[in-house]
Every structure is written in structure tokens, then in C-alpha cells.
Amino acid sequence: SFAQQRLWFLDQMEGPSATYHIPLTVRMRGALDRAALRDALTDVVARHEVLRTLFPAQEGTPYQSILAEEDVELPLPVLPVTEDALGTTLGELAAKTFDLARDLPLRGTLLELAPEDHVLLLVVHHIASDGWSNAPLMRDLGTAYGARTEGGAPHWEPLPVQYADYTLWQREVLGDADDPDSVISSQLDYWKDALAGLPDEVSLPADRPRPVVASYRGATCEVSCPAGTHRALTDLARETGTTFFMVAQAAVAALLTRSGAGTDIVIGSPVTGRGDEALDDLVGFFVNTLVLRTDTGGDPSFRELLRRAQQTDLAAWAHQDMPFDRLVEVLNPERSASRHPLFQVMLTVARSLDPAGPGLGSLDTSLVIPELRIAKFDLTFGFQERSGTDGRPSGCDIVAEYATDLYDAGTVRAVLDRLVRLLTAVADTPDAPVGTLEMLTADERSRLDGWAGPRTRAPRLSLDQLFSGKAAATPDAVALVHEEQRITYADLDIWSNRLARHLTSRGVTPGSLVAIHLERSPLLIASLLAVLKAGAGYTLLDPQFPLERLNKALGQTSPSVVISQAYLPALEHAAPLIDLTADATVIAGTSGAAVETSGHPEAVACVMFTSGSTGAPKGVAASHRALAATFLGPDYLHFGPEQSYLQCSPVSWDAFALEV
């Protein structure tokens, strides 16, 4: 299958590793029939062809080599072990690698703690199985063991198909990608569109830089979500026509956004891949991985975010036949040995495992979870739902598997604690914006406040009002030095008042936008002050920039007027032009008294344009209050009256506003 091909390729490229091992561990108390258990394992391998399949290669291409039933006898070595050494021994045995060309993909070991106390460890390579295969595998083992203890062979219904049949069917149904009418072609079209512009990796803060080559070393951390919260979230899913998986997805997306991952959140999630009931009882690698992209932009309510997740998931599930491995091949993202392609955060939701374990005759069985200390992804969030005897939700365990290359245990525990607090807040107020939902402890909030410094209240004044106040307080102080010119606050205030009146007479009104196309000079500073005093906002067009870029900026802003001078290159715009050279006499004859208009603190003071790395500049508006709160913050800058600031950045940059 496509999935087997990728695992074989990874095995060849990276060498054998335990990254794709699936351990199954059962503790058995009672009188164990070892011979019956060994024969039962051989019966299971005979029943499922994929468990007796080798993966050799011919001229670099792998193929399935299925051994005949009579050629297979699975050994079951017995190792004595103490209780104290059990966990370590299980981990070491589970990590022992397979040679896919020579070894059966299933290995069994029996650990003896006492004559009537044993642990059975089965390790299956993912190339032959998946998580959903565990149930039929263990069910068949129980049936076979029961039959063998009674001296006979198991009698079970023949399997309708084998895994090799599925691989042929998969390729036949999907068809050829070059055929526009094929299933794979139409599904590829969907995924190409859905994943266009996907970020290469999740940008979460980590304890260590990402290594050049991932080690896949991992660990786990677990927290519990209370029963009341679990019930409320289940009710929310029912009320909104969604599922608990979608609730978990939206919550993880909100958590990642709040943790610094941006608003384009990409999460992987498994689907069974068993679209036909003929596959239900078959062991094999059917699971497929979907790439779910959630837009958290605009600080939506959780209910709205849940709706977005639902839209994404329904569309993805409708196109789930596209093998993830084929998708990676076609999309061809930038490859890196340091991270998983397309996504680095995985989400799973399942019912909690039955701790009683499988039925093995009269044995008292219980599941044992070995610690592999492996992580295939940066972070995997595994939600395990519990139900009470009445069938109602009774709580949810959340297990995080994390890459120790990147994260420490304390960091991941803090992330899980924040997720539980976020889920609790969602349960209480699902209509609140996700950016307002409380995630932090009081201690974390206190530390953040300490790093931020003392709180200050931004003055409820516009920038021009702040300037006028300074001019009134120190009229004779020097405000600007340009070449041999030394301009006082009083002179600059009068000059900008005159120009503000002239702008008003030419149609500039509060709330409008004025484009200023001037070289760096005192006239430029007076012009932007005049625009603010007229109640308008400004955008600066640097004459040193290409005309094409300036014209694109003009096209985005549609200014009410353009301030310029005749000697500068003409721009493409329909707005009236105010030529400061031609209008100099008129402006000089205008009153320099304080103007009555002014900018509002919440109004747009300026529109700054990005560097335009995409080829098209993008305008970003900033209000008077935002700029004042930044520049007048207690720890931003400390200037005294004896200090000067050199205005050196291009006039269209955001730093220009600070320098002025």
C-alpha cells in the first residue's frame, strides 16, 4: 500500500528504529498454558497474511513476500523478570528493531514474574498493523488460546479478504493521477487547494532549538479533565451538531494560537481507513492521516471556531481516500529531517481502554502500558474519554506525547494545564472570544505582569494635542534641527496650524486620509502635524521608492488629497494635489492660531506600509492611542530635554513615527 511504501522508505533512509513499533502488553495471572499460548500466536499469524509478510526489494522497489501458513511458527521465548525490572525490560524489548526483509512483523516475548504471574509482550511493526488492528488481533488471540487449551484448533469465520487484496483494491479504486476523472485526481485537487500556502512548521516556543535531524526521542505527560467539564463539552458538541473530536480540535487550535503559533493552525489526525465492513476484522496498516487546517484569525468566539473546525473536518473526511504518503509526494513540501512533513502536532480522540485486557481462558488479564519514550511528532494530544455506568461522560484523560528534542516535562505539563483551564472556560462561556478565555494561573499572570512593568494609562489625547501641549509648555525650545535651521516648538506649531487650515479649505475633513509625498525636511514634519490637526490621518510616500510601489500604495488608500511639490515625480492618482511650493504664499497668509479641529484618540493617525516582500505593499493602520501608548510607555524610551533623536529611517517605515 502507499502507507507501507512510505514506512519502508523511512526504514531504508533512516535505518531500523522503534519509532513505528506498536507494543501490546497483557499481564496474566493464573495457570498459564505456555504451549497453548505459543500455538495460539501461530494461529493468529496464519489467519492474518500481513503478519507473515516480509518486505524485500527488487531493484530498489519493495514488494510483499507472503509466507505460507505451514512455513510459519512464531517463537515465544520466556524471560524471568522481577517486578522492579519489568518496566525497563518491556521498554528494551519493545525497542528491539525489525529487519523488514527477513523478520516477521510480529514478535512475542513471555516475561515470568512468578509461576502464575506472566506478562505477554507483542510488538508489531506499523507496516503490518495499526491502532485499530489491536482489537481484532487480541480477540483472535483469545479465541485461539481458548481452543488450544482444550486441545483443538480455533474455528473462526474465514476472513473475506486479506491485506494484499486491499493494496490491489486501493490502487485500482484511486486510479491514475494523470486521469482527470480518477478518484485520486479529484481528491488531489481538493487537497492542493485546501493546503495551499501551508506553513512549513508550527512556530511554538520551545525549550531548545529544533535539531538538524530529529531523534524521535519522546516522553509523555498526562492530566485529567473533570467530569463536569467533559459533560458540558459533550453537550456543546450535541447542541452545535458537531462532535467531541471537533471540540477538542478547536480547543487545541485555540491553545496553539494563544501560545504563539499564529492563526493558521495545522493539525494531523488519524482516520481508520476501513471504508468497507470486510476490513473490520482484519489486521493491517489501514489508518490514514488527514491534515486539518483551522483558521483562528479574527479572535472568534469558541462557538464560531467550532463551526470552522466542523467545515474543515467534513470536507477533509469527504476526501479521506487520498493516502497521506501520496499527498506528501505530490505537494512536495520543503523536506527536512528535523520535522514531520505538513504538520507537527497530532490530535487523537478515543474511548479509554478497558483495563481488564482481552479474554484468555480462565486467566485474570489486565493491560500494561509500556513506556517507549518515542515521539513521532513535536506534540501529540491524545484525548481519552471515559463514561460512567450510566453511559454519561465521566471525565477525560489528556495525554501529551512530546519530542524531548524540543520540550522539557515542566513545559508540557504547563501546556496541558492551560488546555484544561481553556476547556473549562469554553464549557462556561462558549460564546466568548477565544482570546479572552482564561488559560493562565494567578502565578503565571503575576509573572507576566512583572515582566511587563508597571501599568500605565495612555493619555486620552491625540498626537497633535500632545504636541500642542508640549509647544505651549516650552515654546522656545528647539523642536527640529535641519542643516543650519533650528526650529522651535512655537514656530513648528504655528507653521502646522497654517497648513492645517489650508488643508481644511481644500476639502480635508476629520477621518479622511492624506498622502504626503515629500522628501525628508522640516516641511515634511509640519505637513504630518497639519494633517493630524485637521483631524485626518496620513500615509507617507517616500520619493526614494519606485513609482510603481508608490502608485500601488495610493491605489489602496484612495487619499482625499496628495501633498507634494512640483519638482518631485508625478504620481498616478485622482485626488486633488496640494503643491506646497505653489501654495506657499497662500499658506503663509493663513492664520497660525490654534485650530479647532483635532484627531480623536481612537481615530487612524497613520497608515504604514509593509516592506512588500510578496511584491505588493500592504497598509497597516495605527490609531493615535496606539502610538501614544507605545511611545509614552514607562519602559519604551527615556529622553530628557537635553537629548536629541536622529531621524534616519525611511519615511515610510514604522520607525519613522517613533523618531519623529
C-alpha positions in Angstrom: 0.0 0.0 0.0 1.0 3.6 -0.3 1.4 3.8 3.5 3.6 0.7 3.6 5.8 2.2 0.9 6.5 5.3 3.0 7.4 3.3 6.1 9.7 1.0 4.0 11.3 4.1 2.6 11.8 5.7 6.0 13.3 2.4 7.2 15.8 2.4 4.4 16.6 6.1 4.7 16.9 6.4 8.5 17.7 2.8 9.4 15.6 0.5 11.5 14.1 2.2 14.6 11.4 1.7 17.2 9.6 4.8 16.1 7.0 2.7 14.2 6.6 -0.1 16.7 3.2 -0.9 18.2 3.6 -2.7 21.6 0.7 -4.8 23.1 1.3 -5.9 26.7 -1.0 -8.1 28.8 -0.5 -9.2 32.4 -1.8 -12.7 33.0 -2.4 -14.1 36.5 -3.3 -17.8 36.9 -2.3 -21.1 35.5 -0.9 -20.3 32.0 -0.6 -22.9 29.3 2.6 -21.7 27.6 2.4 -24.2 24.7 -1.2 -23.2 24.0 -0.3 -19.5 24.0 2.6 -20.1 21.6 0.3 -22.2 19.3 -2.4 -19.5 19.5 0.1 -16.9 18.4 1.0 -19.0 15.4 -2.7 -19.5 14.6 -3.2 -15.7 14.6 -0.2 -15.2 12.3 -1.6 -17.9 10.0 -5.1 -16.2 9.9 -3.7 -12.7 9.0 -1.4 -12.8 6.0 0.1 -9.4 6.7 1.6 -10.8 9.9 3.6 -13.4 7.9 4.7 -11.0 5.2 8.2 -9.9 4.5 9.3 -6.8 2.6 12.3 -7.5 0.4 13.2 -5.2 -2.5 13.9 -5.9 -6.1 16.0 -3.3 -7.9 15.2 -0.8 -5.1 11.4 -1.4 -5.2 9.8 -3.2 -2.2 7.2 -5.9 -2.6 5.2 -8.2 -0.3 6.5 -11.7 0.2 3.8 -13.7 1.9 5.0 -16.9 3.7 2.8 -20.0 3.6 1.0 -20.9 6.8 2.9 -24.1 7.2 6.2 -22.3 6.9 5.5 -20.1 10.0 5.9 -21.0 13.6 6.2 -18.0 15.9 8.7 -18.5 18.7 7.7 -17.3 22.2 10.8 -17.0 24.4 10.4 -16.9 28.1 12.4 -14.5 30.3 12.3 -14.3 34.1 12.0 -10.8 35.4 11.4 -9.0 38.7 8.6 -6.5 39.4 11.2 -3.7 39.7 12.8 -4.5 36.4 9.5 -5.1 34.5 9.1 -1.6 33.1 12.7 -1.3 31.9 12.7 -4.8 30.4 9.5 -4.1 28.5 10.9 -0.9 27.1 14.1 -2.6 26.0 12.3 -5.4 24.3 9.7 -3.1 22.6 12.6 -1.0 21.2 14.4 -4.0 19.5 14.2 -3.3 15.8 12.9 -5.4 12.9 14.7 -6.3 9.6 11.7 -5.9 7.3 13.2 -8.0 4.6 13.9 -11.0 6.9 11.8 -10.7 10.1 8.1 -11.4 10.6 6.5 -8.0 11.6 5.1 -9.6 14.8 7.3 -10.6 17.7 6.3 -12.2 21.1 8.0 -12.5 24.4 6.7 -14.0 27.6 8.0 -12.5 30.9 7.7 -14.6 34.0 7.4 -12.8 37.4 6.1 -15.9 39.2 4.8 -19.4 38.3 1.3 -17.9 37.9 2.2 -14.3 37.0 3.3 -13.6 33.5 3.4 -10.6 31.1 2.9 -11.2 27.4 4.6 -8.6 25.2 3.7 -8.5 21.5 5.5 -6.0 19.3 4.0 -5.4 15.8 5.7 -3.2 13.2 3.4 -0.4 12.0 4.0 -1.7 8.4 1.7 -4.6 9.2 -0.8 -3.1 11.7 -2.3 0.0 13.2 -4.1 1.0 16.4 -7.5 -0.2 15.2 -6.0 -3.6 14.5 -5.2 -4.2 18.1 -8.8 -5.2 18.9 -9.2 -8.0 16.2 -5.7 -9.2 16.9 -6.3 -9.7 20.6 -9.8 -11.0 20.1 -8.4 -13.7 17.7 -5.6 -14.5 20.2 -8.2 -15.1 22.9 -10.3 -17.4 20.7 -7.2 -19.3 19.6 -5.9 -19.7 23.1 -9.2 -21.0 24.4 -9.3 -23.6 21.6 -5.7 -24.7 22.1 -6.1 -25.1 25.9 -8.9 -27.6 25.0 -6.6 -29.5 22.6 -8.0 -28.2 19.3 -7.6 -25.6 16.6 -9.7 -22.5 16.6 -12.8 -22.4 14.5 -13.5 -18.9 13.2 -15.2 -17.5 10.2 -12.8 -17.1 7.3 -11.7 -13.5 6.6 -13.4 -12.2 3.4 -10.2 -10.5 2.3 -6.5 -10.3 3.1 -4.3 -7.2 3.3 -2.7 -7.9 -0.1 -6.2 -7.7 -1.6 -6.7 -4.3 0.0 -3.4 -3.0 -1.5 -4.5 -4.0 -5.0 -8.0 -2.6 -4.4 -6.6 0.7 -3.1 -4.6 1.3 -6.3 -7.5 0.2 -8.5 -10.1 2.4 -6.8 -7.8 5.5 -6.6 -6.8 5.2 -10.3 -4.1 7.2 -12.1 -3.4 10.8 -11.0 -2.9 11.6 -14.7 -6.6 10.7 -15.4 -8.7 13.8 -14.6 -11.7 11.6 -13.9 -10.0 9.4 -11.4 -10.7 9.4 -7.7 -7.1 10.3 -6.8 -7.2 13.2 -9.3 -10.3 14.8 -7.9 -9.1 14.3 -4.3 -5.7 15.7 -5.1 -7.4 18.9 -6.5 -9.2 19.3 -3.2 -6.1 18.9 -1.0 -4.0 21.1 -3.2 -6.5 23.9 -2.7 -7.1 23.2 1.0 -3.4 23.1 1.8 -2.1 25.9 -0.5 0.3 28.2 1.4 0.6 25.8 4.3 3.2 26.9 6.9 6.3 24.7 6.9 6.3 24.1 10.6 4.4 25.1 13.7 6.0 28.1 15.3 5.7 27.3 19.0 8.2 28.5 21.6 10.4 25.5 22.6 12.9 24.9 25.3 15.6 24.1 22.7 16.2 24.8 19.1 15.0 22.2 16.6 17.9 19.8 15.8 19.0 19.3 12.3 17.9 15.6 12.5 15.1 14.6 14.8 16.0 11.8 17.2 12.3 10.8 17.8 13.1 10.5 21.5 10.0 11.3 23.5 8.1 11.2 26.7 4.5 11.5 27.9 2.6 13.7 30.4 -1.0 13.3 31.5 -3.7 15.4 33.0 -7.4 14.9 33.6 -10.4 17.0 32.5 -13.2 16.9 35.2 -16.4 15.1 34.6 -18.5 18.3 34.7 -16.4 20.0 32.0 -16.4 16.8 29.9 -20.2 16.6 30.1 -20.6 20.3 29.3 -18.3 20.0 26.2 -20.2 16.9 25.1 -23.5 18.9 25.4 -21.9 21.7 23.4 -21.0 19.3 20.6 -24.5 17.9 20.6 -26.1 21.4 20.6 -23.9 22.6 17.7 -24.3 19.5 15.6 -20.6 18.8 15.9 -18.5 16.0 17.6 -16.3 15.9 20.7 -13.4 15.5 18.3 -14.2 18.8 16.7 -14.5 20.4 20.2 -11.0 19.0 21.1 -9.6 20.2 17.7 -11.0 23.7 18.2 -9.6 23.8 21.7 -6.1 22.7 20.7 -6.1 25.2 17.8 -7.1 28.0 20.2 -4.4 26.8 22.7 -1.7 26.8 19.9 -2.7 30.3 18.7 -2.7 31.6 22.3 0.8 30.0 22.7 2.3 31.9 19.8 1.7 29.6 16.8 -0.2 32.2 14.7 -3.7 31.9 13.3 -3.1 29.2 10.6 -3.1 26.1 12.7 -2.3 22.8 11.1 -3.1 19.6 13.0 -2.8 16.0 11.9 -5.4 13.4 12.8 -5.8 9.7 12.0 -8.9 8.0 10.4 -9.4 4.3 10.3 -9.2 3.9 6.6 -11.6 0.9 6.8 -14.3 2.1 4.5 -15.7 -1.4 3.9 -17.0 -3.7 6.6 -15.0 -6.6 5.0 -11.9 -4.9 6.6 -13.4 -4.6 10.1 -11.8 -7.9 11.5 -8.6 -7.7 9.5 -5.2 -6.8 10.9 -3.3 -4.4 8.7 -2.0 -0.9 8.1 -5.2 0.8 7.0 -5.0 4.0 9.1 -4.7 7.2 7.1 -3.7 10.7 8.3 -5.7 13.8 7.5 -4.2 17.3 7.6 -6.8 19.6 9.3 -6.2 23.3 8.9 -8.0 25.7 11.3 -8.2 29.4 10.8 -8.3 31.1 14.2 -8.0 34.6 12.8 -10.2 37.5 14.0 -10.4 36.3 17.6 -13.6 34.3 17.0 -15.9 33.0 19.8 -15.3 29.4 20.6 -18.7 28.5 19.0 -17.6 30.2 15.8 -14.2 28.4 15.9 -16.1 25.1 16.4 -18.1 25.9 13.3 -14.9 26.5 11.3 -13.4 23.2 12.5 -16.6 21.4 11.5 -16.4 22.9 8.0 -12.8 21.8 7.7 -13.4 18.3 9.0 -16.4 17.5 7.0 -14.6 18.5 3.8 -11.5 16.5 4.8 -13.4 13.4 5.7 -15.2 13.5 2.3 -11.7 13.3 0.7 -10.1 10.9 3.1 -9.2 8.3 0.5 -6.1 10.3 -0.5 -3.2 8.4 1.2 -1.2 10.9 3.3 2.0 9.5 1.8 0.9 10.2 -1.7 -0.2 13.7 -0.7 3.3 14.4 0.7 4.8 13.1 -2.6 2.5 15.4 -4.7 2.6 18.5 -2.6 6.4 18.1 -2.2 6.8 20.4 0.8 10.3 21.5 1.8 11.8 18.3 3.2 13.6 18.4 6.5 15.0 15.5 8.7 14.2 17.7 11.6 10.4 17.7 11.4 7.4 15.7 10.2 6.1 16.9 6.8 2.9 19.1 6.5 2.2 19.1 10.3 4.0 18.6 13.6 1.0 18.5 16.0 -1.2 15.4 16.1 -4.7 15.0 17.7 -6.4 11.8 18.6 -9.7 11.2 20.4 -10.7 7.7 21.6 -12.6 5.9 24.3 -10.4 4.9 27.3 -9.0 1.4 27.1 -10.7 -1.4 29.0 -8.1 -2.1 31.8 -9.4 -5.7 32.1 -7.5 -6.7 28.9 -8.5 -9.5 26.5 -10.2 -12.7 27.5 -7.6 -15.5 27.7 -9.4 -18.6 29.0 -9.5 -18.6 32.8 -6.6 -16.2 33.2 -7.1 -12.9 35.0 -5.8 -10.4 32.5 -5.0 -6.6 32.6 -3.4 -4.2 30.2 0.1 -2.9 30.8 1.2 0.2 29.0 5.0 0.1 28.3 6.8 3.4 28.1 8.6 3.5 24.7 9.9 7.1 25.1 9.3 7.8 21.4 7.6 10.7 19.7 6.8 10.8 16.0 5.6 14.4 16.2 6.5 17.5 18.2 3.3 17.2 20.2 0.5 14.7 20.2 -2.6 15.5 22.2 -4.5 12.2 23.0 -8.0 12.7 24.5 -9.3 9.5 26.1 -13.0 9.8 27.0 -14.4 7.9 30.0 -18.0 7.0 30.6 -19.8 6.1 33.8 -22.0 3.1 34.4 -25.0 5.2 33.2 -23.2 5.9 29.9 -22.8 9.6 30.6 -19.4 11.3 30.1 -17.4 10.9 33.3 -14.2 12.7 32.5 -11.4 12.8 30.0 -7.7 12.0 30.3 -5.4 14.1 28.1 -2.1 12.5 27.3 0.6 14.6 25.6 3.4 12.7 23.8 6.2 15.2 23.1 9.6 15.4 21.5 12.3 15.7 24.1 14.5 17.3 21.5 12.3 20.4 21.9 10.5 20.3 25.2 11.0 19.7 28.9 8.5 17.9 31.0 7.6 21.0 33.0 6.8 23.0 29.8 4.5 20.3 28.5 2.8 19.9 31.9 2.1 23.7 31.9 0.7 23.4 28.3 -1.7 20.7 29.4 -2.8 22.6 32.5 -3.6 25.6 30.3 -5.5 23.3 27.9 -7.7 22.1 30.8 -8.3 25.6 32.0 -9.2 26.6 28.4 -11.6 23.7 28.2 -13.2 24.7 31.5 -13.6 28.3 30.3 -15.1 27.1 27.0 -17.6 24.9 28.9 -18.7 28.0 30.9 -18.6 30.7 28.2 -18.6 29.2 24.6 -19.6 32.5 23.1 -16.7 34.5 24.5 -13.8 35.3 22.1 -11.1 32.7 22.4 -8.5 35.4 23.1 -10.3 36.3 26.3 -10.6 32.8 27.7 -8.5 32.4 30.9 -5.6 29.9 30.5 -3.1 31.2 33.0 -2.7 30.6 36.7 -2.6 33.5 39.0 1.1 32.9 39.4 1.7 32.9 35.7 -0.4 36.1 35.3 1.6 37.7 38.1 4.9 36.8 36.4 3.8 38.2 33.1 2.6 41.4 34.7 6.0 41.7 36.4 7.9 41.3 33.1 5.6 43.9 31.5 6.4 46.5 34.2 4.0 49.0 35.8 0.7 49.5 34.1 0.2 52.9 32.6 -2.9 54.5 31.2 -2.4 56.0 27.7 -3.3 59.7 27.6 -6.8 60.3 26.2 -5.3 62.9 23.8 -4.4 62.7 20.1 -0.8 63.0 18.9 -1.4 66.6 17.7 -2.9 67.6 21.1 0.1 66.1 22.8 2.4 68.1 20.5 0.4 71.3 21.0 0.6 70.8 24.8 4.4 70.5 24.5 4.6 73.6 22.3 2.6 75.6 24.9 4.8 74.4 27.7 8.2 75.0 26.0 7.6 77.4 23.1 11.2 78.5 22.8 12.8 75.0 23.0 14.3 73.7 19.8 12.0 71.1 18.2 13.9 70.4 14.9 17.4 70.8 13.6 17.9 70.5 9.8 21.2 71.5 8.3 21.6 75.1 9.5 17.9 75.5 10.6 16.9 75.4 14.2 13.1 75.4 14.5 11.4 76.0 17.9 8.2 74.3 19.1 6.4 77.6 18.7 7.5 78.0 15.1 6.5 74.4 14.2 3.2 74.8 16.0 2.3 78.0 14.0 3.6 76.6 10.7 1.5 73.4 11.1 -1.6 75.4 12.2 -1.5 77.4 9.0 -1.1 74.3 6.8 -3.9 72.6 8.7 -6.3 75.5 7.8 -5.2 75.3 4.2 -5.9 71.5 4.1 -9.3 72.1 5.6 -10.0 74.7 2.9 -9.0 72.2 0.2 -11.5 69.6 1.4 -9.7 67.6 4.1 -12.1 66.5 6.8 -11.8 64.6 10.1 -11.5 60.8 9.4 -10.1 61.3 5.9 -6.7 60.2 4.7 -3.9 62.4 3.2 -1.0 61.1 1.3 2.3 63.1 1.9 4.8 62.8 -0.9 7.8 64.9 0.3 11.5 64.5 0.9 12.8 64.4 4.5 12.7 68.0 5.7 11.0 70.3 8.3 8.3 70.7 5.7 7.5 67.0 6.0 7.2 67.2 9.8 5.0 70.3 9.6 2.8 68.6 7.0 2.1 65.4 9.0 1.3 67.6 12.1 -1.0 69.7 9.9 -2.8 66.6 8.7 -3.4 65.4 12.3 -4.6 68.8 13.4 -7.1 68.7 10.6 -8.5 65.6 12.1 -7.2 63.4 9.3 -4.7 60.5 9.1 -1.6 60.5 6.9 0.3 58.0 4.8 3.9 58.8 3.8 5.1 58.1 0.3 8.9 58.0 0.2 10.2 59.7 -3.1 13.2 57.3 -3.0 10.9 54.3 -3.5 9.9 53.1 -7.0 7.0 54.9 -8.6 5.2 51.5 -9.1 5.2 50.8 -5.4 4.0 54.3 -4.5 1.2 54.1 -7.0 0.1 50.7 -5.5 0.0 52.3 -2.1 -2.1 55.2 -3.5 -4.5 52.7 -5.0 -5.0 51.0 -1.7 -5.6 54.2 0.4 -7.6 56.4 -2.0 -6.5 59.7 -0.2 -8.7 62.8 -0.2 -5.7 64.9 -1.2 -2.0 64.4 -2.0 0.6 66.8 -0.6 3.7 67.1 -2.8 6.0 69.6 -4.6 6.3 70.3 -8.3 9.9 69.1 -8.6 9.0 65.5 -7.4 7.9 62.8 -9.9 4.2 62.8 -10.6 2.1 60.0 -9.1 -1.0 58.3 -10.5 -4.0 59.4 -8.5 -7.3 61.1 -8.9 -7.1 63.1 -5.7 -6.5 66.9 -5.6 -2.9 67.8 -5.5 -1.6 70.4 -2.9 1.7 71.7 -4.2 3.4 73.3 -1.2 5.8 75.3 -3.4 3.0 76.8 -5.5 0.7 77.3 -2.4 3.5 78.8 -0.2 2.2 82.4 -0.3 -1.4 81.4 0.4 -0.3 79.2 3.3 1.9 82.0 4.8 -1.1 84.4 4.8 -3.3 82.0 6.7 -3.8 82.4 10.5 -1.3 80.5 12.7 -3.6 80.4 15.7 -4.6 77.1 17.2 -7.1 75.2 15.0 -10.4 73.9 16.3 -10.3 70.5 14.7 -8.2 67.7 16.1 -7.7 64.0 15.8 -9.7 61.6 18.0 -7.6 59.2 20.2 -9.2 56.2 18.6 -9.0 57.6 15.0 -6.4 56.5 12.5 -3.3 58.6 12.8 -1.3 57.0 10.0 -1.3 54.1 7.6 2.1 52.5 7.3 3.1 50.1 4.5 4.9 46.8 4.9 8.2 46.1 3.1 6.2 44.3 0.5 8.1 41.0 0.4 5.3 39.5 -1.5 5.6 42.1 -4.2 2.6 44.1 -3.1 2.8 46.6 -0.2 0.1 46.2 2.4 -1.2 49.1 4.5 -1.5 48.8 8.3 -3.4 51.5 10.2 -2.4 52.8 13.6 -4.5 54.9 15.9 -3.4 58.0 17.9 -4.0 56.0 21.1 -1.9 53.0 20.0 1.1 55.2 19.0 0.8 57.3 22.1 0.6 54.3 24.4 3.7 52.8 22.8 5.9 55.9 22.7 4.9 57.1 26.2 5.1 53.7 27.9 7.3 53.7 31.0 10.0 51.4 29.6 10.0 52.3 26.0 12.4 55.2 25.9 13.8 57.6 28.4 14.5 61.1 26.9 15.5 64.2 28.7 15.2 67.8 27.4 18.9 67.8 26.6 18.8 64.8 24.3 18.1 64.7 20.5 16.9 61.9 18.3 18.3 61.4 14.8 15.6 60.8 12.2 17.4 58.4 9.9 14.9 55.6 8.8 13.0 55.8 5.5 9.9 58.0 6.0 7.5 55.1 5.2 8.8 52.8 7.9 7.1 52.4 11.2 10.3 53.5 12.9 9.8 57.0 11.4 6.8 57.6 13.7 9.0 56.8 16.7 11.8 59.0 15.5 9.5 62.0 14.9 
